[in-house]
Every structure is written in C-alpha cells, then in structure tokens.
Amino acid sequence: MNRRTAPGQEAGDTERGAARTARPRRLTARMKLTLTYALFVFGSGALSLIVVYLAMRFLPNYPLTAVNPQAAALATRPDILQALFTAAGVTLLLLALLGLGGGWLIAGRVLRPLQEITRAAGRAADGSLDHRIGLTGPRDEFTELSDTFDDMLARLQRSFEAQQRFAANASHELRTPLAVSRTMLDVAVADPDGQDYRQLVSRLSETNRRGIEITDALLELSALDHTPPATQRLDLADTARGAVDAVREEADARGVTLTTDIRPAPATGNDVLLRQLAVNLLHNAVRHNLPTDGTLTLTTGPDPARPGHALLTVANAGPLVAGAVDRLTEPFLRGGGRLAGPDPARRGHGLGLAIVASIVRAHHADLALTPNPEGGLTVRVSLPGPPSDDEGPSGRARPDGP
C-alpha cells in the first residue's frame, strides 16, 4: 500500500527525522539492562564480602594454635584478611564478567518482543499496514502492547482503505456530471441548429443540480465529523411525522405503501439533523424497494432493549441484501455496489446512509442495519433519552438551592 503525503507533511517528517538524527547517540536499552544486571550482581557480591569482612574483625588478633601443641601456629587475623581480600577480588571479577554476559543474554531475550514491535512500527511508518506482529506466549506487558498495536494497525488499514475508496468514488461521482455537461455542450456546439435548447437547458440544469447535491452532501459529511451539534429535548415522534410528510409524495408515486406506528419517544438531539436522518432513511427505503407493491414501515417509541433511550425503526421490502451491511454506511456505496442502478428514477449519490451514520455518531447514538430474510433492510437508531428532572441539560445533577 502506497501512502501519499502532502508537501507540508513531508517537510514536517523531514524536520522530525533530522531532529532524531541530531540526538546524541547513547547506550541502547539492552546495554543499559546489561549494565544494570552486572552492577546488581557485582553489588550483591561486594555486600556479601563486606559482611564477611566485618565478621572476620571479631577474630582474636593473636596467632592461633592447633589443639596439638607440637603443631605449628596457624595464621593470624591479618593473614586471614589478606587471603580474604585476594579471594574477594577474584570472586568480584568473576561476578562482574558473569553479570555482563548473563545480563546481555537476558536483556536480549527480554527485549526481543520489543524489537519485533519496533520493526512492525517501522514497516507501518513506511506505509505497509498489512503486517501484524502476532506475538505469542503468556500474557504480559509485551503481548498486551503487541495486541494493541495490531488492533491499531487493523483500524488504520480499514480507515486508509475506506479513505482511498472515498477519494476514488468522490472523484468519479463529481467527474460524472461535469463529463455529461461537457458532452452535451460539445454536441450543441457541433450542431447548433439541430438542438432543442429548452431540453438542453433542462438536462444541463438537472446535471448541475446533481453535482451540487453531491458537493453539499460531502460538505455536510465533513461538518458533521468536526462540529458537534447543539442538542435539546425533543420528541422523536414529531421528527418522524415531519419526515413522513416530506417523502409521502415520492412513496405514492413509486407505489410504495407507507405504514407508520408513531408513539411518543422523548430523546435528546438536534431536531434539524434528526429530521434529515429520518428523511434519508425513508428516501433510501423508498428508492431501494420493490419495483411494484413495495412496503415501508416506520415506528418510533421507547427502546425496549435500552431503557431510557428512544428508538426509530425503518423497515422496507426489496431485493435481498448481499454482503456485509456495515459497508452500506460508506460514502458512495449503494445496495448493489457503487455504480448506480439502471433506473434513473431510483439512482442516488450513495451518501444517504453515510450521512445517517455521521449524524448517529454526532449524537452518540447506536445504528443497526439488519437485512430482512425475505429481502429489504431494517434500520434501527437508538438515541439517548432526555436527562431526568433532577439533572441539568448536560446530564449532571442540578445543584441544591433556588
């Protein structure tokens, strides 16, 4: 996978790389651990010898004699201390060498998982996100770090792939109206006398309208991902009624029977955005319904699975939905793929469910898409309910007092 970088980003990467190169080269982590282990072993041996030396000071300071009076006199305390110092020096030297060698091997074994993580991070920095560490062994700090890093790489890979699909699809979708307009204008220029200019202007206006709709939807997606909406107490039932009124004419024109079961559903959210969410879901359900005798059902009410939440459900008939339904919320992805269907009346720009998902994220709500066994799709949106009476607008308890 190749990764594009902007000129400003490349300059920043160059500056950070130069800053890392300018850092003074110091001891590696393995060498630091080695010296730490060696110092610990050397210090432990030195402490033991000091204790022995202090204990030797209690020996009498006169020549010791054997039980047999005819035997020669044993060594005095200075002779014993001198022999102890000699043995201690050799012992400490051996302990230092043992600490260095053993510490180097132990540090290398301990840091081996970290080296694998570092290599994986280097490959990710070069743009290769398909590599996974997959560290095995007992669960410890290194395996937890490895698993977390693998999860991060997986999320980054999905994000970059979705971004690449979005860029490619957006370029195609925005180029299509321009290409169509250019073709019609070229034909009109080549044969100006044989044109029905009223029809030409109408077709150009429709093509231009589609381009504006795509651009507005893209801008709306960007705004929803960066600007949190203002929320208030509302009844999702009122929002749903307004959305039904907005799409009822199109549903009747397409022969889709629209059924509603609207019950009070107190919630917290932005009324404008939630109305657009409901309208987008209804438009999607109408346009991806059966060619004839289609059905569409909208319900609102308390969420039985999550007390204190409001539930909006939109279910429609239609063809069987193949593949992973979660990808339907990606921009420019339609039920039958990215390309529009052959029926111009049923074409969309593929941003309806993407906008719905962005509105759901902005409201910290839950979105569930479930394909129906007989065909079609059921969409459920669970919104947080309003705060209780003893809480403020933000959900915190009101302070005591007037």
SEKE-140701 format. One record per residue (C-alpha): y, x, z; residue number from 1. Coordinates in nm, 2 decimals. Example, Ala and Ser with C-alpha at 12.3 -4.5 7.8 and 13.67 -1.06 7.14 Angstrom:
! residues 2
SITE      Y      X      Z keke
SITE  -0.45   1.23   0.78    1
SITE  -0.11   1.37   0.71    2
This chain:
! residues 402
SITE      Y      X      Z keke
SITE   0.00   0.00   0.00    1
SITE   0.33   0.14  -0.10    2
SITE   0.63   0.07   0.11    3
SITE   0.99   0.05  -0.02    4
SITE   1.27   0.18   0.18    5
SITE   1.64   0.12   0.14    6
SITE   1.87   0.42   0.08    7
SITE   2.03   0.38   0.43    8
SITE   1.68   0.36   0.58    9
SITE   1.57   0.68   0.40   10
SITE   1.88   0.86   0.53   11
SITE   1.80   0.74   0.89   12
SITE   1.44   0.86   0.85   13
SITE   1.56   1.20   0.73   14
SITE   1.80   1.23   1.02   15
SITE   1.53   1.14   1.27   16
SITE   1.29   1.38   1.10   17
SITE   1.55   1.66   1.12   18
SITE   1.61   1.58   1.49   19
SITE   1.23   1.61   1.56   20
SITE   1.21   1.94   1.38   21
SITE   1.51   2.07   1.57   22
SITE   1.34   2.01   1.90   23
SITE   1.22   2.32   2.08   24
SITE   0.85   2.38   2.05   25
SITE   0.70   2.37   2.39   26
SITE   0.35   2.36   2.54   27
SITE   0.12   2.09   2.40   28
SITE  -0.03   1.82   2.62   29
SITE  -0.37   1.99   2.60   30
SITE  -0.23   2.32   2.72   31
SITE  -0.03   2.15   3.00   32
SITE  -0.35   1.98   3.12   33
SITE  -0.54   2.31   3.09   34
SITE  -0.29   2.50   3.30   35
SITE  -0.29   2.21   3.55   36
SITE  -0.66   2.22   3.59   37
SITE  -0.67   2.60   3.61   38
SITE  -0.39   2.60   3.87   39
SITE  -0.57   2.34   4.07   40
SITE  -0.89   2.54   4.07   41
SITE  -0.71   2.86   4.15   42
SITE  -0.51   2.70   4.43   43
SITE  -0.82   2.54   4.58   44
SITE  -1.00   2.88   4.58   45
SITE  -0.69   3.05   4.73   46
SITE  -0.66   2.79   5.00   47
SITE  -1.03   2.84   5.09   48
SITE  -0.99   3.21   5.11   49
SITE  -0.67   3.18   5.33   50
SITE  -0.87   2.96   5.57   51
SITE  -1.15   3.22   5.58   52
SITE  -0.89   3.50   5.64   53
SITE  -0.73   3.31   5.92   54
SITE  -1.07   3.25   6.07   55
SITE  -1.15   3.63   6.05   56
SITE  -0.85   3.71   6.26   57
SITE  -1.05   3.58   6.56   58
SITE  -1.30   3.86   6.53   59
SITE  -1.27   4.13   6.80   60
SITE  -1.07   4.43   6.69   61
SITE  -1.32   4.70   6.81   62
SITE  -1.63   4.84   6.65   63
SITE  -1.92   4.60   6.67   64
SITE  -2.26   4.75   6.77   65
SITE  -2.61   4.63   6.70   66
SITE  -2.85   4.50   6.95   67
SITE  -3.04   4.83   6.93   68
SITE  -2.82   5.09   7.10   69
SITE  -2.96   5.36   6.87   70
SITE  -2.83   5.19   6.56   71
SITE  -2.50   5.29   6.40   72
SITE  -2.18   5.10   6.48   73
SITE  -2.10   4.80   6.25   74
SITE  -1.78   4.76   6.06   75
SITE  -1.46   4.69   6.24   76
SITE  -1.23   4.40   6.16   77
SITE  -1.01   4.60   5.91   78
SITE  -1.32   4.70   5.72   79
SITE  -1.43   4.34   5.70   80
SITE  -1.09   4.21   5.59   81
SITE  -1.07   4.49   5.32   82
SITE  -1.41   4.38   5.19   83
SITE  -1.30   4.02   5.20   84
SITE  -0.98   4.09   5.00   85
SITE  -1.19   4.27   4.73   86
SITE  -1.43   3.98   4.70   87
SITE  -1.15   3.73   4.71   88
SITE  -0.97   3.90   4.42   89
SITE  -1.28   3.90   4.20   90
SITE  -1.35   3.54   4.30   91
SITE  -1.00   3.41   4.23   92
SITE  -1.00   3.59   3.89   93
SITE  -1.33   3.42   3.80   94
SITE  -1.20   3.08   3.92   95
SITE  -0.88   3.13   3.70   96
SITE  -1.09   3.20   3.40   97
SITE  -1.33   2.91   3.48   98
SITE  -1.03   2.68   3.53   99
SITE  -0.88   2.78   3.19  100
SITE  -1.20   2.75   2.99  101
SITE  -1.32   2.43   3.16  102
SITE  -0.97   2.28   3.16  103
SITE  -0.93   2.34   2.79  104
SITE  -1.26   2.17   2.71  105
SITE  -1.20   1.88   2.95  106
SITE  -0.84   1.83   2.82  107
SITE  -0.96   1.83   2.46  108
SITE  -1.23   1.57   2.54  109
SITE  -0.98   1.35   2.73  110
SITE  -0.71   1.37   2.47  111
SITE  -0.94   1.31   2.17  112
SITE  -0.88   0.93   2.16  113
SITE  -0.50   1.00   2.17  114
SITE  -0.54   1.23   1.87  115
SITE  -0.71   0.96   1.67  116
SITE  -0.43   0.72   1.76  117
SITE  -0.18   0.98   1.66  118
SITE  -0.35   1.02   1.32  119
SITE  -0.36   0.64   1.27  120
SITE   0.01   0.62   1.36  121
SITE   0.09   0.89   1.10  122
SITE  -0.10   0.70   0.83  123
SITE   0.08   0.38   0.92  124
SITE   0.42   0.57   0.91  125
SITE   0.32   0.68   0.55  126
SITE   0.27   0.31   0.45  127
SITE  -0.11   0.28   0.49  128
SITE  -0.16  -0.02   0.72  129
SITE  -0.52  -0.10   0.63  130
SITE  -0.66   0.18   0.86  131
SITE  -0.80   0.08   1.20  132
SITE  -0.89   0.31   1.49  133
SITE  -1.18   0.10   1.62  134
SITE  -1.21   0.32   1.94  135
SITE  -1.55   0.27   2.11  136
SITE  -1.66   0.34   2.46  137
SITE  -1.59   0.20   2.81  138
SITE  -1.27   0.00   2.85  139
SITE  -0.99   0.23   2.98  140
SITE  -0.63   0.31   2.91  141
SITE  -0.71   0.47   2.58  142
SITE  -0.93   0.19   2.44  143
SITE  -0.66  -0.07   2.55  144
SITE  -0.40   0.13   2.37  145
SITE  -0.62   0.16   2.06  146
SITE  -0.69  -0.21   2.06  147
SITE  -0.33  -0.29   2.10  148
SITE  -0.24  -0.05   1.82  149
SITE  -0.50  -0.20   1.59  150
SITE  -0.37  -0.55   1.66  151
SITE  -0.01  -0.44   1.58  152
SITE  -0.13  -0.28   1.25  153
SITE  -0.30  -0.61   1.16  154
SITE   0.01  -0.81   1.23  155
SITE   0.23  -0.56   1.04  156
SITE  -0.01  -0.57   0.74  157
SITE  -0.01  -0.95   0.73  158
SITE   0.37  -0.95   0.76  159
SITE   0.42  -0.70   0.49  160
SITE   0.17  -0.88   0.26  161
SITE   0.35  -1.21   0.32  162
SITE   0.69  -1.04   0.26  163
SITE   0.56  -0.90  -0.07  164
SITE   0.43  -1.23  -0.18  165
SITE   0.75  -1.39  -0.08  166
SITE   0.96  -1.14  -0.28  167
SITE   0.74  -1.18  -0.58  168
SITE   0.73  -1.56  -0.57  169
SITE   1.10  -1.59  -0.49  170
SITE   1.18  -1.37  -0.79  171
SITE   0.96  -1.58  -1.01  172
SITE   1.10  -1.91  -0.88  173
SITE   1.46  -1.80  -0.92  174
SITE   1.40  -1.65  -1.26  175
SITE   1.23  -1.96  -1.40  176
SITE   1.54  -2.19  -1.40  177
SITE   1.75  -1.91  -1.55  178
SITE   1.50  -1.84  -1.82  179
SITE   1.48  -2.21  -1.91  180
SITE   1.85  -2.24  -1.92  181
SITE   1.88  -1.93  -2.14  182
SITE   1.61  -2.07  -2.38  183
SITE   1.79  -2.40  -2.42  184
SITE   2.12  -2.23  -2.48  185
SITE   1.97  -1.99  -2.73  186
SITE   1.82  -2.28  -2.92  187
SITE   2.16  -2.46  -2.91  188
SITE   2.34  -2.15  -3.04  189
SITE   2.09  -2.10  -3.32  190
SITE   2.11  -2.47  -3.44  191
SITE   2.44  -2.62  -3.30  192
SITE   2.43  -2.91  -3.54  193
SITE   2.08  -3.03  -3.46  194
SITE   2.13  -3.07  -3.09  195
SITE   2.16  -3.38  -2.87  196
SITE   2.42  -3.23  -2.64  197
SITE   2.40  -3.52  -2.40  198
SITE   2.03  -3.45  -2.35  199
SITE   2.10  -3.07  -2.34  200
SITE   2.36  -3.11  -2.07  201
SITE   2.13  -3.33  -1.87  202
SITE   1.84  -3.08  -1.89  203
SITE   2.08  -2.79  -1.80  204
SITE   2.21  -2.99  -1.50  205
SITE   1.85  -3.06  -1.38  206
SITE   1.75  -2.69  -1.42  207
SITE   2.07  -2.58  -1.24  208
SITE   2.00  -2.83  -0.96  209
SITE   1.65  -2.69  -0.91  210
SITE   1.79  -2.33  -0.89  211
SITE   2.05  -2.45  -0.63  212
SITE   1.78  -2.62  -0.43  213
SITE   1.57  -2.31  -0.41  214
SITE   1.86  -2.09  -0.32  215
SITE   1.97  -2.34  -0.04  216
SITE   1.62  -2.35   0.09  217
SITE   1.60  -1.97   0.10  218
SITE   1.93  -1.95   0.29  219
SITE   1.81  -2.22   0.53  220
SITE   1.49  -2.03   0.60  221
SITE   1.69  -1.72   0.67  222
SITE   1.93  -1.90   0.90  223
SITE   1.65  -2.07   1.10  224
SITE   1.48  -1.74   1.17  225
SITE   1.80  -1.58   1.31  226
SITE   2.01  -1.85   1.46  227
SITE   1.88  -2.06   1.75  228
SITE   1.97  -2.43   1.71  229
SITE   2.17  -2.64   1.96  230
SITE   1.94  -2.88   2.13  231
SITE   1.98  -3.21   2.31  232
SITE   1.78  -3.50   2.45  233
SITE   1.67  -3.74   2.17  234
SITE   1.41  -3.99   2.08  235
SITE   1.17  -3.87   1.81  236
SITE   1.12  -4.23   1.71  237
SITE   1.48  -4.27   1.59  238
SITE   1.45  -3.95   1.40  239
SITE   1.13  -4.07   1.23  240
SITE   1.28  -4.40   1.13  241
SITE   1.57  -4.22   0.96  242
SITE   1.32  -4.00   0.77  243
SITE   1.11  -4.30   0.66  244
SITE   1.42  -4.47   0.52  245
SITE   1.50  -4.16   0.32  246
SITE   1.16  -4.14   0.15  247
SITE   1.06  -4.50   0.12  248
SITE   1.21  -4.55  -0.22  249
SITE   1.02  -4.25  -0.36  250
SITE   0.69  -4.36  -0.19  251
SITE   0.73  -4.71  -0.35  252
SITE   0.80  -4.55  -0.69  253
SITE   0.48  -4.34  -0.67  254
SITE   0.27  -4.63  -0.55  255
SITE   0.21  -4.48  -0.20  256
SITE   0.16  -4.72   0.08  257
SITE   0.36  -4.60   0.38  258
SITE   0.24  -4.72   0.72  259
SITE   0.42  -4.64   1.04  260
SITE   0.34  -4.66   1.41  261
SITE   0.66  -4.55   1.58  262
SITE   0.67  -4.56   1.95  263
SITE   0.93  -4.40   2.19  264
SITE   0.88  -4.02   2.21  265
SITE   1.15  -3.85   2.43  266
SITE   1.20  -3.49   2.32  267
SITE   1.44  -3.20   2.33  268
SITE   1.57  -3.07   2.00  269
SITE   1.82  -3.07   1.72  270
SITE   1.84  -3.41   1.56  271
SITE   1.95  -3.28   1.22  272
SITE   1.68  -3.02   1.19  273
SITE   1.41  -3.26   1.33  274
SITE   1.51  -3.52   1.08  275
SITE   1.48  -3.27   0.80  276
SITE   1.14  -3.17   0.94  277
SITE   1.02  -3.53   0.92  278
SITE   1.17  -3.57   0.57  279
SITE   1.00  -3.26   0.44  280
SITE   0.66  -3.37   0.59  281
SITE   0.70  -3.71   0.43  282
SITE   0.81  -3.57   0.09  283
SITE   0.51  -3.33   0.10  284
SITE   0.27  -3.62   0.19  285
SITE   0.41  -3.84  -0.09  286
SITE   0.40  -3.58  -0.36  287
SITE   0.06  -3.45  -0.28  288
SITE  -0.10  -3.78  -0.25  289
SITE  -0.35  -3.96  -0.48  290
SITE  -0.23  -4.05  -0.83  291
SITE  -0.28  -4.42  -0.76  292
SITE  -0.33  -4.62  -0.45  293
SITE  -0.21  -4.34  -0.22  294
SITE  -0.17  -4.39   0.15  295
SITE   0.06  -4.23   0.41  296
SITE   0.08  -4.28   0.78  297
SITE   0.35  -4.17   1.02  298
SITE   0.32  -4.20   1.40  299
SITE   0.53  -4.10   1.70  300
SITE   0.46  -4.11   2.07  301
SITE   0.38  -3.91   2.37  302
SITE   0.13  -3.62   2.31  303
SITE  -0.19  -3.72   2.48  304
SITE  -0.32  -3.36   2.48  305
SITE   0.00  -3.21   2.63  306
SITE   0.17  -3.43   2.90  307
SITE   0.55  -3.41   2.88  308
SITE   0.55  -3.34   2.50  309
SITE   0.64  -3.57   2.21  310
SITE   0.40  -3.59   1.91  311
SITE   0.49  -3.66   1.55  312
SITE   0.19  -3.71   1.31  313
SITE   0.20  -3.74   0.93  314
SITE  -0.13  -3.81   0.76  315
SITE  -0.18  -3.86   0.39  316
SITE  -0.46  -3.92   0.14  317
SITE  -0.50  -3.68  -0.15  318
SITE  -0.73  -3.42  -0.30  319
SITE  -0.95  -3.20  -0.09  320
SITE  -0.75  -2.91   0.05  321
SITE  -0.94  -2.59  -0.02  322
SITE  -0.88  -2.25   0.16  323
SITE  -0.70  -2.17   0.48  324
SITE  -0.45  -2.44   0.56  325
SITE  -0.24  -2.20   0.77  326
SITE  -0.12  -2.03   0.45  327
SITE   0.04  -2.35   0.33  328
SITE   0.34  -2.27   0.55  329
SITE   0.40  -1.95   0.35  330
SITE   0.70  -1.98   0.11  331
SITE   0.63  -2.09  -0.25  332
SITE   0.27  -2.17  -0.17  333
SITE   0.15  -2.51  -0.26  334
SITE  -0.17  -2.70  -0.21  335
SITE  -0.30  -2.59  -0.55  336
SITE  -0.16  -2.24  -0.54  337
SITE   0.17  -2.10  -0.61  338
SITE   0.21  -2.25  -0.95  339
SITE   0.35  -2.60  -0.99  340
SITE   0.13  -2.88  -1.10  341
SITE   0.13  -3.02  -1.45  342
SITE   0.31  -3.34  -1.35  343
SITE   0.69  -3.26  -1.34  344
SITE   0.75  -3.56  -1.11  345
SITE   0.52  -3.40  -0.85  346
SITE   0.65  -3.05  -0.86  347
SITE   0.82  -2.89  -0.57  348
SITE   0.95  -2.55  -0.50  349
SITE   0.69  -2.47  -0.23  350
SITE   0.94  -2.43   0.06  351
SITE   0.89  -2.77   0.24  352
SITE   0.62  -2.66   0.48  353
SITE   0.78  -2.32   0.52  354
SITE   1.10  -2.48   0.64  355
SITE   0.89  -2.71   0.87  356
SITE   0.72  -2.41   1.03  357
SITE   1.06  -2.24   1.08  358
SITE   1.20  -2.55   1.25  359
SITE   0.89  -2.57   1.47  360
SITE   0.94  -2.20   1.57  361
SITE   1.31  -2.26   1.64  362
SITE   1.22  -2.54   1.88  363
SITE   0.93  -2.35   2.05  364
SITE   0.70  -2.63   1.94  365
SITE   0.35  -2.64   1.80  366
SITE   0.24  -2.71   1.44  367
SITE  -0.12  -2.80   1.35  368
SITE  -0.24  -2.86   0.99  369
SITE  -0.58  -3.02   0.96  370
SITE  -0.75  -3.11   0.62  371
SITE  -0.89  -3.45   0.62  372
SITE  -1.27  -3.48   0.54  373
SITE  -1.20  -3.74   0.26  374
SITE  -0.90  -3.55   0.12  375
SITE  -0.54  -3.50   0.21  376
SITE  -0.38  -3.34   0.51  377
SITE  -0.29  -3.43   0.87  378
SITE   0.01  -3.26   1.02  379
SITE   0.09  -3.28   1.39  380
SITE   0.41  -3.15   1.55  381
SITE   0.42  -3.13   1.93  382
SITE   0.77  -3.10   2.07  383
SITE   0.88  -3.02   2.43  384
SITE   0.99  -3.32   2.62  385
SITE   1.33  -3.35   2.79  386
SITE   1.38  -3.19   3.13  387
SITE   1.32  -3.41   3.43  388
SITE   1.61  -3.57   3.61  389
SITE   1.62  -3.30   3.88  390
SITE   1.66  -3.03   3.62  391
SITE   1.96  -2.92   3.42  392
SITE   1.98  -2.90   3.04  393
SITE   1.80  -2.57   3.03  394
SITE   1.51  -2.69   3.24  395
SITE   1.62  -2.53   3.57  396
SITE   1.66  -2.73   3.89  397
SITE   2.00  -2.87   3.95  398
SITE   2.19  -2.71   4.25  399
SITE   2.23  -2.92   4.55  400
SITE   2.57  -3.08   4.62  401
SITE   2.80  -3.31   4.43  402
